[in-house]
Amino acid sequence: VAGGAAVRRECRLRARDGTERDVLKTLAPVVIDGRAVVYAIPVDVTELRTMTRVLQRLTTELEARVEDRTRALVDANARLVEATTRKSAFVAHLSHELRTPLNAILGFCELLHDGVVGPVTDEQRDCLVDVLASGRHLTR
């Protein structure tokens, strides 16, 4: 119908060389010299459609790779959290196991240093000062 809206149709046509081409046809009703005719504008969109399919395939592949990498990172992160938890528990246990006997050692060294259990020489007192300093450093 003359003066009506244009219509777009996509179709597949065979070219003279036998290859198939994707064509977007715009059909527009117009009036020429008082006669209603349909004006057709074909546009070859074969390359556009091919590139669209390639882009869709690449997008799907990329999304799969991102999903794989994300899953690997989540797994690695879970392993790191577990390792950190185990390390913290180990350090806490080790600290407790070291402090208990170290406190006894420091206590006896202080008794020796202060002469509570008997006289000590100046050389022995210097050694006890070193032991006490090192032990206090370890407890911190």
C-alpha positions as CSV (number, residue, x, y, z in Angstrom):
1,V,0.0,0.0,0.0
2,A,1.4,3.3,-1.1
3,G,2.4,5.6,1.9
4,G,2.5,2.6,4.2
5,A,5.4,1.7,6.6
6,A,8.6,0.1,5.3
7,V,9.1,-3.5,6.1
8,R,12.5,-5.2,6.6
9,R,13.0,-8.9,5.8
10,E,16.2,-10.9,6.1
11,C,16.6,-13.8,3.8
12,R,19.3,-16.0,2.3
13,L,19.9,-15.8,-1.4
14,R,22.1,-17.8,-3.8
15,A,24.6,-15.6,-5.7
16,R,25.5,-16.2,-9.3
17,D,28.7,-18.0,-8.2
18,G,26.6,-20.4,-6.2
19,T,27.5,-19.0,-2.7
20,E,24.7,-18.2,-0.3
21,R,24.5,-14.7,1.0
22,D,22.5,-13.2,3.9
23,V,20.5,-10.2,2.6
24,L,18.5,-7.6,4.5
25,K,15.8,-6.3,2.2
26,T,13.9,-3.1,3.0
27,L,10.6,-3.0,1.2
28,A,9.0,0.4,1.0
29,P,5.7,1.2,-0.7
30,V,6.0,4.4,-2.7
31,V,4.1,6.3,-5.4
32,I,5.9,7.0,-8.6
33,D,4.1,8.9,-11.4
34,G,0.8,8.2,-9.7
35,R,1.5,4.4,-9.5
36,A,1.9,2.5,-6.3
37,V,5.0,0.4,-6.3
38,V,7.2,-1.4,-3.8
39,Y,10.7,-0.1,-3.7
40,A,13.2,-2.8,-2.5
41,I,16.7,-2.0,-1.1
42,P,18.9,-5.1,-0.6
43,V,21.9,-5.0,1.7
44,D,24.4,-7.9,1.8
45,V,24.9,-8.6,5.6
46,T,26.7,-12.0,5.1
47,E,29.9,-10.7,6.7
48,L,28.1,-9.0,9.5
49,R,26.2,-12.2,10.3
50,T,29.4,-14.2,10.1
51,M,31.2,-11.8,12.4
52,T,28.2,-11.9,14.8
53,R,28.4,-15.6,15.0
54,V,32.2,-15.5,15.6
55,L,31.7,-12.9,18.3
56,Q,29.0,-14.9,20.0
57,R,31.2,-18.1,19.9
58,L,34.2,-16.1,21.3
59,T,32.0,-14.6,24.0
60,T,30.8,-18.0,25.1
61,E,34.4,-19.3,25.2
62,L,35.6,-16.3,27.2
63,E,32.7,-16.7,29.6
64,A,33.6,-20.3,30.1
65,R,37.3,-19.5,30.7
66,V,36.3,-16.7,33.2
67,E,34.1,-19.2,35.0
68,D,36.9,-21.8,35.1
69,R,39.4,-19.2,36.4
70,T,36.9,-17.9,39.0
71,R,36.3,-21.4,40.2
72,A,40.0,-22.0,40.4
73,L,40.5,-18.8,42.4
74,V,37.7,-19.6,44.8
75,D,39.3,-23.0,45.4
76,A,42.7,-21.5,45.9
77,N,41.3,-18.9,48.2
78,A,39.6,-21.6,50.3
79,R,42.9,-23.5,50.5
80,L,44.7,-20.3,51.6
81,V,42.1,-19.6,54.3
82,E,42.5,-23.2,55.5
83,A,46.3,-22.9,55.5
84,T,46.1,-19.6,57.4
85,T,43.7,-21.1,60.0
86,R,46.0,-24.1,60.5
87,K,49.1,-21.8,60.7
88,S,47.4,-19.7,63.3
89,A,46.4,-22.7,65.4
90,F,50.0,-24.1,65.1
91,V,51.5,-20.8,66.2
92,A,49.1,-20.5,69.1
93,H,49.9,-24.0,70.2
94,L,53.6,-23.6,69.8
95,S,53.5,-20.3,71.7
96,H,51.7,-22.0,74.6
97,E,54.0,-25.0,74.6
98,L,57.1,-22.6,74.7
99,R,55.8,-20.2,77.2
100,T,54.9,-22.7,79.9
101,P,58.5,-24.1,80.3
102,L,60.1,-20.7,79.5
103,N,58.2,-19.1,82.4
104,A,59.6,-21.8,84.8
105,I,63.2,-21.3,83.4
106,L,62.9,-17.5,83.8
107,G,61.6,-17.9,87.3
108,F,64.5,-20.1,88.3
109,C,67.0,-17.8,86.6
110,E,65.6,-14.8,88.6
111,L,66.0,-16.8,91.8
112,L,69.6,-17.7,90.9
113,H,70.3,-14.1,89.8
114,D,68.9,-12.6,93.1
115,G,70.9,-15.1,95.1
116,V,67.9,-16.7,96.7
117,V,69.2,-20.3,96.2
118,G,72.8,-19.4,97.1
119,P,75.7,-17.1,96.1
120,V,76.6,-16.6,92.4
121,T,79.8,-15.1,91.0
122,D,79.7,-11.9,88.9
123,E,80.4,-14.0,85.8
124,Q,77.5,-16.3,86.6
125,R,75.3,-13.2,87.2
126,D,76.3,-11.8,83.8
127,C,75.3,-15.1,82.2
128,L,71.9,-15.1,84.0
129,V,71.3,-11.5,82.9
130,D,71.8,-12.7,79.3
131,V,69.5,-15.7,79.8
132,L,66.8,-13.5,81.4
133,A,67.0,-10.9,78.6
134,S,66.7,-13.6,75.9
135,G,63.9,-15.4,77.7
136,R,61.9,-12.1,78.1
137,H,62.4,-11.4,74.5
138,L,61.1,-14.8,73.5
139,T,58.0,-14.3,75.7
140,R,57.2,-11.0,73.9
